[in-house]
Every structure is written in structure tokens, then in C-alpha cells.
């Protein structure tokens, strides 16, 4: 990630990939079947956990 000091470890990369993949899945679900608040809430929580992991690792 730009601006991060040091290299990201495997767990951080995995969380980032899951967050990005989750965004793709939730967006596809929203386009196909309509918005689901719980899916977006879950994605936001996952994103915040990933952000916290990145901040604590840098």
C-alpha cells in the first residue's frame, strides 16, 4: 500500500485481499439483487478491522 512504512506481512495482505474481494461480492450482490444493509455493515466492519491491522503494523 502506498505510504505504508515497511513491508506488509502475509496476514495483512490476506485481510486486504478479503476486504477487496468482499467489496466486489457485496457490490455484485447489490447490483443483481438489490441492497442488503447487513452485507454492507459486515463489509464496513471488515474494512475497519483491515484498516486497524494496517495501522498497527506500520
PDB file with one MODEL, atoms N, CA, C and O in Angstrom:
MODEL        1
ATOM      1  N   UNK A   1       0.844  -1.182   0.000  1.00  0.00           N
ATOM      2  CA  UNK A   1       0.000   0.000   0.000  1.00  0.00           C
ATOM      3  C   UNK A   1       0.883   1.237   0.000  1.00  0.00           C
ATOM      4  O   UNK A   1       1.890   1.281   0.707  1.00  0.00           O
ATOM      5  N   UNK A   2       0.519   2.234  -0.780  1.00  0.00           N
ATOM      6  CA  UNK A   2       1.332   3.437  -0.821  1.00  0.00           C
ATOM      7  C   UNK A   2       1.333   4.140   0.526  1.00  0.00           C
ATOM      8  O   UNK A   2       0.313   4.212   1.211  1.00  0.00           O
ATOM      9  N   UNK A   3       2.475   4.647   0.884  1.00  0.00           N
ATOM     10  CA  UNK A   3       2.587   5.417   2.107  1.00  0.00           C
ATOM     11  C   UNK A   3       2.809   4.601   3.356  1.00  0.00           C
ATOM     12  O   UNK A   3       3.036   5.175   4.420  1.00  0.00           O
ATOM     13  N   UNK A   4       2.755   3.282   3.273  1.00  0.00           N
ATOM     14  CA  UNK A   4       2.978   2.480   4.470  1.00  0.00           C
ATOM     15  C   UNK A   4       4.462   2.229   4.621  1.00  0.00           C
ATOM     16  O   UNK A   4       5.170   1.991   3.642  1.00  0.00           O
ATOM     17  N   UNK A   5       4.923   2.285   5.851  1.00  0.00           N
ATOM     18  CA  UNK A   5       6.340   2.052   6.091  1.00  0.00           C
ATOM     19  C   UNK A   5       6.570   0.573   6.324  1.00  0.00           C
ATOM     20  O   UNK A   5       5.811  -0.075   7.045  1.00  0.00           O
ATOM     21  N   UNK A   6       7.601   0.049   5.725  1.00  0.00           N
ATOM     22  CA  UNK A   6       7.893  -1.366   5.878  1.00  0.00           C
ATOM     23  C   UNK A   6       7.041  -2.201   4.951  1.00  0.00           C
ATOM     24  O   UNK A   6       6.175  -1.685   4.244  1.00  0.00           O
ATOM     25  N   UNK A   7       7.300  -3.513   4.962  1.00  0.00           N
ATOM     26  CA  UNK A   7       6.529  -4.405   4.096  1.00  0.00           C
ATOM     27  C   UNK A   7       5.366  -4.996   4.874  1.00  0.00           C
ATOM     28  O   UNK A   7       5.444  -5.213   6.083  1.00  0.00           O
ATOM     29  N   UNK A   8       4.302  -5.248   4.159  1.00  0.00           N
ATOM     30  CA  UNK A   8       3.135  -5.861   4.787  1.00  0.00           C
ATOM     31  C   UNK A   8       3.386  -7.355   4.929  1.00  0.00           C
ATOM     32  O   UNK A   8       3.958  -7.986   4.041  1.00  0.00           O
ATOM     33  N   UNK A   9       2.952  -7.915   6.059  1.00  0.00           N
ATOM     34  CA  UNK A   9       3.129  -9.355   6.239  1.00  0.00           C
ATOM     35  C   UNK A   9       1.970 -10.108   5.593  1.00  0.00           C
ATOM     36  O   UNK A   9       1.051  -9.492   5.053  1.00  0.00           O
ATOM     37  N   UNK A  10       2.014 -11.423   5.646  1.00  0.00           N
ATOM     38  CA  UNK A  10       1.007 -12.245   4.987  1.00  0.00           C
ATOM     39  C   UNK A  10      -0.397 -12.040   5.519  1.00  0.00           C
ATOM     40  O   UNK A  10      -1.354 -12.032   4.744  1.00  0.00           O
ATOM     41  N   UNK A  11      -0.542 -11.872   6.832  1.00  0.00           N
ATOM     42  CA  UNK A  11      -1.872 -11.679   7.411  1.00  0.00           C
ATOM     43  C   UNK A  11      -2.497 -10.383   6.935  1.00  0.00           C
ATOM     44  O   UNK A  11      -3.690 -10.336   6.634  1.00  0.00           O
ATOM     45  N   UNK A  12      -1.695  -9.333   6.866  1.00  0.00           N
ATOM     46  CA  UNK A  12      -2.209  -8.047   6.406  1.00  0.00           C
ATOM     47  C   UNK A  12      -2.616  -8.122   4.942  1.00  0.00           C
ATOM     48  O   UNK A  12      -3.651  -7.581   4.552  1.00  0.00           O
ATOM     49  N   UNK A  13      -1.799  -8.793   4.128  1.00  0.00           N
ATOM     50  CA  UNK A  13      -2.145  -8.957   2.715  1.00  0.00           C
ATOM     51  C   UNK A  13      -3.414  -9.772   2.554  1.00  0.00           C
ATOM     52  O   UNK A  13      -4.253  -9.459   1.710  1.00  0.00           O
ATOM     53  N   UNK A  14      -3.561 -10.820   3.363  1.00  0.00           N
ATOM     54  CA  UNK A  14      -4.759 -11.652   3.289  1.00  0.00           C
ATOM     55  C   UNK A  14      -6.003 -10.861   3.684  1.00  0.00           C
ATOM     56  O   UNK A  14      -7.046 -10.979   3.041  1.00  0.00           O
ATOM     57  N   UNK A  15      -5.896 -10.062   4.734  1.00  0.00           N
ATOM     58  CA  UNK A  15      -7.036  -9.232   5.150  1.00  0.00           C
ATOM     59  C   UNK A  15      -7.387  -8.224   4.064  1.00  0.00           C
ATOM     60  O   UNK A  15      -8.565  -7.994   3.788  1.00  0.00           O
ATOM     61  N   UNK A  16      -6.376  -7.624   3.448  1.00  0.00           N
ATOM     62  CA  UNK A  16      -6.632  -6.681   2.362  1.00  0.00           C
ATOM     63  C   UNK A  16      -7.322  -7.348   1.182  1.00  0.00           C
ATOM     64  O   UNK A  16      -8.238  -6.780   0.588  1.00  0.00           O
ATOM     65  N   UNK A  17      -6.882  -8.544   0.848  1.00  0.00           N
ATOM     66  CA  UNK A  17      -7.496  -9.284  -0.256  1.00  0.00           C
ATOM     67  C   UNK A  17      -8.935  -9.663   0.083  1.00  0.00           C
ATOM     68  O   UNK A  17      -9.817  -9.570  -0.770  1.00  0.00           O
ATOM     69  N   UNK A  18      -9.175 -10.089   1.320  1.00  0.00           N
ATOM     70  CA  UNK A  18     -10.541 -10.429   1.726  1.00  0.00           C
ATOM     71  C   UNK A  18     -11.446  -9.200   1.702  1.00  0.00           C
ATOM     72  O   UNK A  18     -12.605  -9.284   1.297  1.00  0.00           O
ATOM     73  N   UNK A  19     -10.916  -8.068   2.133  1.00  0.00           N
ATOM     74  CA  UNK A  19     -11.712  -6.844   2.133  1.00  0.00           C
ATOM     75  C   UNK A  19     -12.066  -6.435   0.712  1.00  0.00           C
ATOM     76  O   UNK A  19     -13.212  -6.087   0.428  1.00  0.00           O
ATOM     77  N   UNK A  20     -11.085  -6.477  -0.177  1.00  0.00           N
ATOM     78  CA  UNK A  20     -11.337  -6.129  -1.578  1.00  0.00           C
ATOM     79  C   UNK A  20     -12.311  -7.128  -2.213  1.00  0.00           C
ATOM     80  O   UNK A  20     -13.244  -6.732  -2.910  1.00  0.00           O
ATOM     81  N   UNK A  21     -12.092  -8.407  -1.972  1.00  0.00           N
ATOM     82  CA  UNK A  21     -12.989  -9.428  -2.501  1.00  0.00           C
ATOM     83  C   UNK A  21     -14.402  -9.274  -1.949  1.00  0.00           C
ATOM     84  O   UNK A  21     -15.383  -9.458  -2.669  1.00  0.00           O
ATOM     85  N   UNK A  22     -14.496  -8.937  -0.674  1.00  0.00           N
ATOM     86  CA  UNK A  22     -15.805  -8.703  -0.064  1.00  0.00           C
ATOM     87  C   UNK A  22     -16.520  -7.534  -0.701  1.00  0.00           C
ATOM     88  O   UNK A  22     -17.732  -7.581  -0.913  1.00  0.00           O
ATOM     89  N   UNK A  23     -15.769  -6.473  -1.011  1.00  0.00           N
ATOM     90  CA  UNK A  23     -16.367  -5.322  -1.683  1.00  0.00           C
ATOM     91  C   UNK A  23     -16.926  -5.716  -3.045  1.00  0.00           C
ATOM     92  O   UNK A  23     -18.022  -5.300  -3.419  1.00  0.00           O
ATOM     93  N   UNK A  24     -16.170  -6.513  -3.775  1.00  0.00           N
ATOM     94  CA  UNK A  24     -16.628  -6.975  -5.095  1.00  0.00           C
ATOM     95  C   UNK A  24     -17.896  -7.804  -4.952  1.00  0.00           C
ATOM     96  O   UNK A  24     -18.849  -7.610  -5.707  1.00  0.00           O
ATOM     97  N   UNK A  25     -17.918  -8.723  -3.994  1.00  0.00           N
ATOM     98  CA  UNK A  25     -19.084  -9.597  -3.799  1.00  0.00           C
ATOM     99  C   UNK A  25     -20.308  -8.791  -3.370  1.00  0.00           C
ATOM    100  O   UNK A  25     -21.401  -8.988  -3.901  1.00  0.00           O
ATOM    101  N   UNK A  26     -20.129  -7.890  -2.415  1.00  0.00           N
ATOM    102  CA  UNK A  26     -21.262  -7.097  -1.922  1.00  0.00           C
ATOM    103  C   UNK A  26     -21.791  -6.185  -3.031  1.00  0.00           C
ATOM    104  O   UNK A  26     -23.002  -6.020  -3.175  1.00  0.00           O
ATOM    105  N   UNK A  27     -20.889  -5.596  -3.810  1.00  0.00           N
ATOM    106  CA  UNK A  27     -21.323  -4.739  -4.917  1.00  0.00           C
ATOM    107  C   UNK A  27     -22.076  -5.547  -5.969  1.00  0.00           C
ATOM    108  O   UNK A  27     -23.110  -5.100  -6.466  1.00  0.00           O
ATOM    109  N   UNK A  28     -21.573  -6.727  -6.312  1.00  0.00           N
ATOM    110  CA  UNK A  28     -22.251  -7.572  -7.290  1.00  0.00           C
ATOM    111  C   UNK A  28     -23.626  -7.993  -6.778  1.00  0.00           C
ATOM    112  O   UNK A  28     -24.593  -8.001  -7.540  1.00  0.00           O
ATOM    113  N   UNK A  29     -23.721  -8.341  -5.497  1.00  0.00           N
ATOM    114  CA  UNK A  29     -25.000  -8.715  -4.907  1.00  0.00           C
ATOM    115  C   UNK A  29     -25.978  -7.547  -4.979  1.00  0.00           C
ATOM    116  O   UNK A  29     -27.148  -7.728  -5.318  1.00  0.00           O
ATOM    117  N   UNK A  30     -25.490  -6.340  -4.657  1.00  0.00           N
ATOM    118  CA  UNK A  30     -26.341  -5.155  -4.682  1.00  0.00           C
ATOM    119  C   UNK A  30     -26.856  -4.879  -6.091  1.00  0.00           C
ATOM    120  O   UNK A  30     -28.030  -4.556  -6.269  1.00  0.00           O
ATOM    121  N   UNK A  31     -25.990  -5.004  -7.088  1.00  0.00           N
ATOM    122  CA  UNK A  31     -26.399  -4.771  -8.470  1.00  0.00           C
ATOM    123  C   UNK A  31     -27.407  -5.819  -8.916  1.00  0.00           C
ATOM    124  O   UNK A  31     -28.388  -5.488  -9.581  1.00  0.00           O
ATOM    125  N   UNK A  32     -27.178  -7.078  -8.559  1.00  0.00           N
ATOM    126  CA  UNK A  32     -28.018  -8.170  -9.046  1.00  0.00           C
ATOM    127  C   UNK A  32     -29.348  -8.268  -8.289  1.00  0.00           C
ATOM    128  O   UNK A  32     -30.397  -8.444  -8.908  1.00  0.00           O
ATOM    129  N   UNK A  33     -29.313  -8.155  -6.966  1.00  0.00           N
ATOM    130  CA  UNK A  33     -30.496  -8.464  -6.164  1.00  0.00           C
ATOM    131  C   UNK A  33     -30.998  -7.310  -5.309  1.00  0.00           C
ATOM    132  O   UNK A  33     -32.014  -7.444  -4.627  1.00  0.00           O
ATOM    133  N   UNK A  34     -30.308  -6.193  -5.337  1.00  0.00           N
ATOM    134  CA  UNK A  34     -30.716  -5.065  -4.500  1.00  0.00           C
ATOM    135  C   UNK A  34     -29.880  -4.988  -3.230  1.00  0.00           C
ATOM    136  O   UNK A  34     -29.222  -5.952  -2.837  1.00  0.00           O
ATOM    137  N   UNK A  35     -29.921  -3.839  -2.611  1.00  0.00           N
ATOM    138  CA  UNK A  35     -29.073  -3.577  -1.456  1.00  0.00           C
ATOM    139  C   UNK A  35     -29.486  -4.406  -0.239  1.00  0.00           C
ATOM    140  O   UNK A  35     -30.673  -4.624   0.007  1.00  0.00           O
ATOM    141  N   UNK A  36     -28.499  -4.855   0.505  1.00  0.00           N
ATOM    142  CA  UNK A  36     -28.716  -5.560   1.756  1.00  0.00           C
ATOM    143  C   UNK A  36     -27.858  -4.863   2.812  1.00  0.00           C
ATOM    144  O   UNK A  36     -26.630  -4.929   2.770  1.00  0.00           O
ATOM    145  N   UNK A  37     -28.509  -4.204   3.745  1.00  0.00           N
ATOM    146  CA  UNK A  37     -27.799  -3.416   4.757  1.00  0.00           C
ATOM    147  C   UNK A  37     -26.832  -4.230   5.591  1.00  0.00           C
ATOM    148  O   UNK A  37     -25.764  -3.741   5.961  1.00  0.00           O
ATOM    149  N   UNK A  38     -27.197  -5.481   5.893  1.00  0.00           N
ATOM    150  CA  UNK A  38     -26.321  -6.320   6.722  1.00  0.00           C
ATOM    151  C   UNK A  38     -25.028  -6.660   5.990  1.00  0.00           C
ATOM    152  O   UNK A  38     -23.962  -6.719   6.604  1.00  0.00           O
ATOM    153  N   UNK A  39     -25.119  -6.885   4.671  1.00  0.00           N
ATOM    154  CA  UNK A  39     -23.895  -7.162   3.910  1.00  0.00           C
ATOM    155  C   UNK A  39     -22.967  -5.956   3.926  1.00  0.00           C
ATOM    156  O   UNK A  39     -21.761  -6.094   4.128  1.00  0.00           O
ATOM    157  N   UNK A  40     -23.539  -4.768   3.710  1.00  0.00           N
ATOM    158  CA  UNK A  40     -22.706  -3.564   3.736  1.00  0.00           C
ATOM    159  C   UNK A  40     -22.139  -3.313   5.125  1.00  0.00           C
ATOM    160  O   UNK A  40     -20.986  -2.903   5.258  1.00  0.00           O
ATOM    161  N   UNK A  41     -22.937  -3.553   6.160  1.00  0.00           N
ATOM    162  CA  UNK A  41     -22.453  -3.402   7.528  1.00  0.00           C
ATOM    163  C   UNK A  41     -21.281  -4.342   7.789  1.00  0.00           C
ATOM    164  O   UNK A  41     -20.269  -3.939   8.362  1.00  0.00           O
ATOM    165  N   UNK A  42     -21.424  -5.597   7.366  1.00  0.00           N
ATOM    166  CA  UNK A  42     -20.343  -6.566   7.535  1.00  0.00           C
ATOM    167  C   UNK A  42     -19.091  -6.155   6.792  1.00  0.00           C
ATOM    168  O   UNK A  42     -17.980  -6.320   7.296  1.00  0.00           O
ATOM    169  N   UNK A  43     -19.270  -5.613   5.578  1.00  0.00           N
ATOM    170  CA  UNK A  43     -18.106  -5.179   4.811  1.00  0.00           C
ATOM    171  C   UNK A  43     -17.413  -3.997   5.485  1.00  0.00           C
ATOM    172  O   UNK A  43     -16.184  -3.936   5.519  1.00  0.00           O
ATOM    173  N   UNK A  44     -18.192  -3.061   6.021  1.00  0.00           N
ATOM    174  CA  UNK A  44     -17.600  -1.912   6.721  1.00  0.00           C
ATOM    175  C   UNK A  44     -16.809  -2.386   7.936  1.00  0.00           C
ATOM    176  O   UNK A  44     -15.706  -1.898   8.186  1.00  0.00           O
ATOM    177  N   UNK A  45     -17.364  -3.333   8.691  1.00  0.00           N
ATOM    178  CA  UNK A  45     -16.648  -3.876   9.858  1.00  0.00           C
ATOM    179  C   UNK A  45     -15.339  -4.537   9.416  1.00  0.00           C
ATOM    180  O   UNK A  45     -14.293  -4.325  10.028  1.00  0.00           O
ATOM    181  N   UNK A  46     -15.406  -5.340   8.346  1.00  0.00           N
ATOM    182  CA  UNK A  46     -14.200  -5.979   7.827  1.00  0.00           C
ATOM    183  C   UNK A  46     -13.177  -4.933   7.376  1.00  0.00           C
ATOM    184  O   UNK A  46     -11.981  -5.078   7.630  1.00  0.00           O
ATOM    185  N   UNK A  47     -13.648  -3.891   6.712  1.00  0.00           N
ATOM    186  CA  UNK A  47     -12.760  -2.816   6.276  1.00  0.00           C
ATOM    187  C   UNK A  47     -12.099  -2.101   7.443  1.00  0.00           C
ATOM    188  O   UNK A  47     -10.911  -1.786   7.385  1.00  0.00           O
ATOM    189  N   UNK A  48     -12.856  -1.844   8.499  1.00  0.00           N
ATOM    190  CA  UNK A  48     -12.288  -1.190   9.679  1.00  0.00           C
ATOM    191  C   UNK A  48     -11.259  -2.080  10.372  1.00  0.00           C
ATOM    192  O   UNK A  48     -10.228  -1.595  10.838  1.00  0.00           O
ATOM    193  N   UNK A  49     -11.539  -3.386  10.440  1.00  0.00           N
ATOM    194  CA  UNK A  49     -10.561  -4.313  11.023  1.00  0.00           C
ATOM    195  C   UNK A  49      -9.276  -4.339  10.194  1.00  0.00           C
ATOM    196  O   UNK A  49      -8.173  -4.359  10.740  1.00  0.00           O
ATOM    197  N   UNK A  50      -9.437  -4.339   8.872  1.00  0.00           N
ATOM    198  CA  UNK A  50      -8.262  -4.330   7.999  1.00  0.00           C
ATOM    199  C   UNK A  50      -7.470  -3.046   8.185  1.00  0.00           C
ATOM    200  O   UNK A  50      -6.242  -3.076   8.273  1.00  0.00           O
ATOM    201  N   UNK A  51      -8.170  -1.916   8.246  1.00  0.00           N
ATOM    202  CA  UNK A  51      -7.500  -0.631   8.453  1.00  0.00           C
ATOM    203  C   UNK A  51      -6.753  -0.614   9.786  1.00  0.00           C
ATOM    204  O   UNK A  51      -5.623  -0.133   9.866  1.00  0.00           O
ATOM    205  N   UNK A  52      -7.387  -1.139  10.822  1.00  0.00           N
ATOM    206  CA  UNK A  52      -6.736  -1.193  12.130  1.00  0.00           C
ATOM    207  C   UNK A  52      -5.487  -2.067  12.072  1.00  0.00           C
ATOM    208  O   UNK A  52      -4.465  -1.724  12.666  1.00  0.00           O
ATOM    209  N   UNK A  53      -5.559  -3.184  11.367  1.00  0.00           N
ATOM    210  CA  UNK A  53      -4.403  -4.073  11.232  1.00  0.00           C
ATOM    211  C   UNK A  53      -3.265  -3.374  10.492  1.00  0.00           C
ATOM    212  O   UNK A  53      -2.101  -3.496  10.876  1.00  0.00           O
ATOM    213  N   UNK A  54      -3.601  -2.650   9.441  1.00  0.00           N
ATOM    214  CA  UNK A  54      -2.574  -1.936   8.665  1.00  0.00           C
ATOM    215  C   UNK A  54      -1.928  -0.847   9.525  1.00  0.00           C
ATOM    216  O   UNK A  54      -0.708  -0.688   9.507  1.00  0.00           O
ATOM    217  N   UNK A  55      -2.736  -0.104  10.272  1.00  0.00           N
ATOM    218  CA  UNK A  55      -2.206   0.981  11.098  1.00  0.00           C
ATOM    219  C   UNK A  55      -1.310   0.436  12.202  1.00  0.00           C
ATOM    220  O   UNK A  55      -0.258   1.008  12.486  1.00  0.00           O
ATOM    221  N   UNK A  56      -1.719  -0.664  12.825  1.00  0.00           N
ATOM    222  CA  UNK A  56      -0.900  -1.204  13.918  1.00  0.00           C
ATOM    223  C   UNK A  56       0.376  -1.861  13.414  1.00  0.00           C
ATOM    224  O   UNK A  56       1.357  -1.948  14.153  1.00  0.00           O
ATOM    225  N   UNK A  57       0.381  -2.327  12.168  1.00  0.00           N
ATOM    226  CA  UNK A  57       1.579  -2.973  11.611  1.00  0.00           C
ATOM    227  C   UNK A  57       2.588  -1.963  11.077  1.00  0.00           C
ATOM    228  O   UNK A  57       3.774  -2.273  10.960  1.00  0.00           O
ATOM    229  N   UNK A  58       2.125  -0.754  10.751  1.00  0.00           N
ATOM    230  CA  UNK A  58       3.056   0.222  10.135  1.00  0.00           C
ATOM    231  C   UNK A  58       3.788   1.041  11.177  1.00  0.00           C
ATOM    232  O   UNK A  58       4.600   1.899  10.830  1.00  0.00           O
TER     233      UNK A  58
ENDMDL
END
